Amino acid sequence: MKQAALNLILSIKKTRKQVFLEQMEQVVPWAALVEVIAPYYPEGRTGRPPFSLHTMLRIHFMQQWFTLSDLAMEEAFFDTPLYREFAQLEEFGRLPDESTILRFRHRLEKHKLAEEILATVNDILIERGLLLKAGTVVDATLIAAPPSTKNKDKARDPDMHSSKKGNQWYFGMKAHIGADADSGLVHTVRCTSGHVSDIAEANTLLHGQETVAFGDAGYQGVEKRPDAKAGVIWHVAMRPGKRKALDKENNEADALVDQAEKLKASIRAKVEHPFRVIKRQFGFVKVRYRGLKKNTAQIVTLFALSNLWMVRSKLMGAQA
């Protein structure tokens, strides 16, 4: 009797992973994304029939959500029935192997389809009024890369470089993003080596329709650069040392300046949300591949998925 009750409870209770996949099932625009990739996917007229494009796209996204390599994804199908179910694989049917998963990823990279995925997701969010174009917040984050030289080439990845943040040095790359100032949703992604300064990519992160842009103190002087866009008013944070020197208690002008800085900071804070999602929710804290091209494709895909994750409640509410 007790065992039967326990089995009933286990059959009813859903794990966090199951809840997450059920939510993603609802909010990812599967049909629209399949339509984008379909022209580049083999029809299978010769040789062994390929897996469904729907299945391969679902597998690719699960790799991003759960930080799984190609081999780890293959092995997970044997361990986790939930993954097979989400990928729409038959219970006793053929399963994609490591090579099949790898070839699908290379196909996306070759045709730059990660950018198309982000654009398609954002077009849908714009249609639903969730992503506006009045203002942009820019920021960058460091992504660590393995510094070891214990590999076939006896060298570190030449596309990765060291950069200093505070008093500490980091080796890797940078992900620069432009996010909607209202919602924090990412509309533009640029990836560079770690030693490229934030300000060098600032104006490339604007989509061209905004009238205002925000950045932290690292973007001081951005409006004076040769690539600055006309008609955009920049609101850049004051340098910490200069702000600390303000006499907020005895000087009314300084007090107003400090209030303005707090307001700018509250807007800039929204750009941190996508970074939190890909690093904490999706577990992306270190590059998986060698070279900027492969890692850029993954990072762009992650930000497309983070946009959907951030507005999942609104999307599911609209469907209901």
N, C-alpha and C positions, 0 to 999 in steps of 0.2 A: 504493500500500500504506500509506504513512504517512498519507495523507489519510483513508483508510478507518478507520484506527486512531483518528485524531483525532476523526472523526465519531462513532465508537463511544463514546469517552470523554465527549464532550459530551452524548451522548444519555443516558448513565448518571448523570453528575454532576448533583446537584440544587442549585439556588441557595438561599440563605437564605430568600428570599421564598417559594419553592416549598415548602420545608420548613415554614415558618410557616403557610401556608395549609392544608397537609395536616394539621397539628396542630389548627388551628381548625375544620377540617371535622369532626374527630372530637369535639372537646370542646364546641362550641356546641350547646345543645339546640334544634336547628332546629324540630322538630315542635312543641314546647311554645311557642316564641316565635311561630310562625306562627298557632297557635291563639289566642294573645292578640290579635294584630293583625287576624285575619281578619274579625271583625264590623265593622271600620271600613274594610275594603278593598273597592273597587267590584267588582261581579260581572261587569261588561262586557256587560250585556244590550243596550245601545245603543252606537252609535259604534264606534270602532276597539277591538279586543280589548286589554285591558290585559296588561302583562307579568305573569308568574307572581309571586305574593307571595313565594315562595321566592327568586326571582331578585332582586326589589327589596330584600329584607332583606339578602341577601348583598352587594349593591352598597352599601347603606347602611353595613354594617359595614366593607367595604373602604375606604370614605371615611375612617372613623375610624382604621383601622389604618395607613393610608398618607398621611394628611393631604392628602386630595384634595378640591378644591372640586367643585361640580356640573359645571362645564365641564371641569375637569381629568379628572374621572371619565369623562365622555363621550369625551374625546379619548384617554384611556388604553386604551379598548377597541380602538381602531385600532392602537395601538402594542404592546400587551402581550397576546398570546394567552392567557397564564396567567390574566388577569383575566376574559376571556370564558369560559374553561373553569370557573373557580370560580363564576361567576354562572350557570352552566348555560345559556348562550346558544348557539344553533346557530351553527356556523362561518360560514355564509353567510346567516344570518337577519337579521331586523330588530334593531337595537341601540337601547337606551334613549338618548334625547337629554337635554340639560341640563334642559329643562322637566319631563320625566317624572320625573327624579331629584329635582328641586326639589319637585314636588307630593307625592311620597311622603314627603319629609322634613317638609313642612308638615302632612301628615296625622298623622304621629307627634306633632308639636308640639301640634296642635289638641286631640288627645284625650289628651294627657299620657301617651303610651305608653312614653316612656323610663323613667318610674318603674315601669311595669308590667314592663318588660324586666328591670330590676334586681331587682324583687321575685321574678319567676319564676326567674331565675338563682339567687338566694339560697335560694329554697325547695328547689331541687334540691340545692344544696350542703349545706343543713341535713340533708336526707334521707340524704345520703351521709356525714354526720358530719364534714364539712370546715369547717363554720362553726358555732361554739358561741355561747352567749348568756350566759355567766357574767360576762364583763367587756368593757368598751369603752375604746378609746383614741381621744381626739379630737385633731384638729389642723386647721390651715388653711393654704392656700397661695395666693399671689398669682398671678393670671393677667394678663399684660400685655394692654393694648388700645392701638390706634393713637391717639396724642395729637394727630395732625394735624387741622387744621380745613379742609384743602383738599378739601372735598366739597360736595355740593349744598346742604346746610343751613348751611355755613360755621361749623360748630360740632362740638365733640367729642360723643361718645355721652353723653347725659344720665344713663344708667344706670351709667356708670363714674365712679369718683372716685379721687382721689389718696390715698395712704397712705404713711406713713413707716416704714421698717424700718432700724434702725440710724441711720446718718446719710444715708441715701439715700431719695429720694421715688420712688414707683412709681404709675403711672396704670393702672387696670384694675378687675378684680373679684377676689373671693375665693371659693375653693371650700372649704367646711367639710365635714369628713367624720368619721363615727364608724365605727371599724373594730374588728373582733373582736380582743380582746387576745391570743388564742392564735395565730390564723393570720394576722392582718393584713388579712383580707378586709373589704371595705367593705360596711356594711349601711345606712348613712344618708348622704345628701348634701344639703347646703344651699348655695345660691349667693347671694351678696350683692355689693353695691358694695364697692369696695376700702377705703372708710373705716370700714366696720363692724368693731368690735373682735371678736377671736376669742371672748372670754368671753361676748359677747351671744348667741352661737348655741350655746354649749356644751351646755346642757341639752336643746336641741331635737335634738341628735345622739344621744341615748340612746334605745334601742328600748323600754325599760320593763321588761325582764326581767333586766338585769344587776344585780349586787350591788356591783361595784366599777367605778371609772372612773379613767382616767389622763390627765394633760395636762401640757404644759410650763409654765414659769413664767408665761406669759401668762394662765393660767387661775387665778391666785391669787385666792381669795375666791369661787370659783364656787359652793361649797356654801351660801353666805349669800345668794345671789340669790333674788328672789321666785319664780322658776320652778324652783327646785331641787327635785329629786324625792326623796321620802322613801325610805329604805332603800338608798340608793346611797352608798357610802363613796368619797370622792375622794382620790386620791393624786397631788398636784400637785407639780411640781418646785420646789425651793428657788430663790430668785432668785440669779443668778450671783454677785453681789457678796457676798451673805450666805454662800454656800457657800465662796467663796474665802477668807473670813475665818476659817473653821474651823481649829482647831489640831489637825490629825489625828495629829501625831507625839507630842504631849505630853498630849493630853486624850483619854481613852478614850471618853467620851461623844460627842465630836466625830467620832472615828474611826468609831463605829457609825452616826452620822448620815450620814457620807459614804458608807459602804457601802450604806445604805438608798437614798441618791440614785442610786448606780450601778445598783442593782437596778431602781429605777423607770425609769431611763433605758433599760435593756435591753428593758423591756416597751414603752416608748413608741417605740422605734426601729422597731417593726413597722408603725407607721402611716405611716412614710416610704416603705415599699415600693410602695404603690399610686401615690403621687405620682411615684416614679421610673418606674414602668411607663408611665403616660400621657404623661409628659414626655420620657422617653428612648426607650422602646420604640416608642411610638405617635407621638412627635414633636409633642405638643400643648403648645406654649409660648406661644401667643398666641391670643386670641379670634378667631373667624372672622366672626362676625355682629355686628350692632348690637342692643343691648338684652339684658337679662338672660334673658328667656324662651327665646330661641333658643339662647343659649350654655349655659343651664342644661340644656336637653334634651340637648345634645351631651355635656356633662360627665358627666351621669348615665349616659348610654350608655357612655362611655369607662370609667367605674368598673365597670360591669357586665362589660365585656369584659376589664378588667384582672383581675377576680376569676377569670375562666376561665383567663386566661393564667397567673396565679400558681399555680394548682393543676392545670395541664394534665398534668403527669407522673402525678399520682395518678389523674386521670380516665381517661387513656389506659391506665394500668396496670389499672384496674378493668375496662375494656372488654376488655383482652387476657385 
